[in-house]
Amino acid sequence: MTAGGPPKNEMPFLDHLEELRWRIIWSLGALAVALAVAFYLVTRLNAIEFLQRPILPYLGGRHLVYTHPGDPLSITMTVTFALGAVLASPVVIYQVWAFLSPALYGHEKRVVLPLLFGATLLFGAGVSLAYYVVLPFTLSFLLGFQSASLDSMITARDYFDFATGMSLAFGAVFEMPILIVLLTAFGVVTPIFLKRFRRYAIVL
């Protein structure tokens, strides 16, 4: 048995299920704690005010409006769940890694660990790029078509859905290089395949 080989002893199937159950419990516990922290940040530290900064210059001194009595609660919970998922992601990723790592070879572990760290950084970079650069530019472009005959009345729900969706989408897109490296390391994608479709690979 080489140092880079898998473990000698395989766990029984029921033991795998038991470990999986505990990994899920730990992940859900981390998500619950993260949601509590996120709810505190959103309600007590007024994170919503921070998140709406990109659109404030285009409101002309007005505020975002809502059209349903339940919108403030709905918006608060939407932002809370999005922020909570981001905060809990390192723990959830670790639990997935801890469950899968015994079945991996040594060289696969050496690839996966740095990729997990890189994935976290890239996701944060994608969200930051969306919030600080792309979202303000997009708002400026779209609202630039407003004419004197039109009066904007942007609802808070529409804005936060738009901003949250864009930020999470950019975070996901920034994960593509990690996915390609991971698929290459596991032999799912070969260098020859990437060379053949290098135009698309470079973009990703």
Long-range contacts (C-beta under 8 A, 24 or more apart in sequence): 2-106, 3-106, 4-105, 4-106, 4-107, 5-105, 5-106, 6-102, 6-103, 6-104, 6-105, 7-102, 11-102, 19-99, 20-99, 23-95, 23-96, 23-98, 23-99, 24-95, 26-91, 26-95, 27-88, 27-91, 27-92, 27-95, 30-88, 30-91, 30-92, 30-95, 31-84, 31-85, 31-88, 31-92, 33-88, 34-83, 34-84, 34-85, 34-87, 34-88, 34-91, 35-80, 35-81, 35-84, 35-88, 37-84, 37-87, 38-79, 38-80, 38-81, 38-83, 38-84, 38-87, 39-76, 39-80, 39-84, 41-83, 42-76, 42-79, 42-80, 42-83, 43-76, 47-79, 47-83, 48-75, 48-76, 48-79, 48-160, 51-79, 51-160, 51-163, 52-156, 52-159, 52-160, 54-131, 54-135, 54-136, 54-139, 54-163, 55-139, 55-154, 55-159, 55-163, 58-139, 58-140, 58-143, 58-152, 59-152, 59-154, 64-154, 64-155, 64-156, 64-159, 65-153, 65-154, 65-155, 65-156, 66-155, 66-156, 66-157, 67-155, 67-157, 68-157, 71-155, 71-156, 71-157, 72-156, 74-157, 75-156, 75-157, 75-160, 78-160, 78-161, 78-164, 79-160, 79-164, 82-164, 82-168, 86-123, 86-127, 89-120, 89-123, 90-120, 93-119, 93-120, 108-185, 108-186, 111-181, 111-182, 111-185, 112-182, 112-185, 115-178, 115-181, 115-182, 118-178, 119-175, 119-178, 122-171, 122-174, 122-175, 122-177, 122-178, 123-171, 123-172, 123-174, 123-175, 124-171, 125-174, 126-167, 126-170, 126-171, 126-172, 126-173, 126-174, 126-175, 127-167, 127-168, 127-170, 127-171, 129-170, 129-174, 130-166, 130-167, 130-169, 130-170, 130-171, 131-163, 131-167, 134-166, 134-170, 135-163, 135-166, 135-167, 138-166, 176-204, 177-204, 180-204
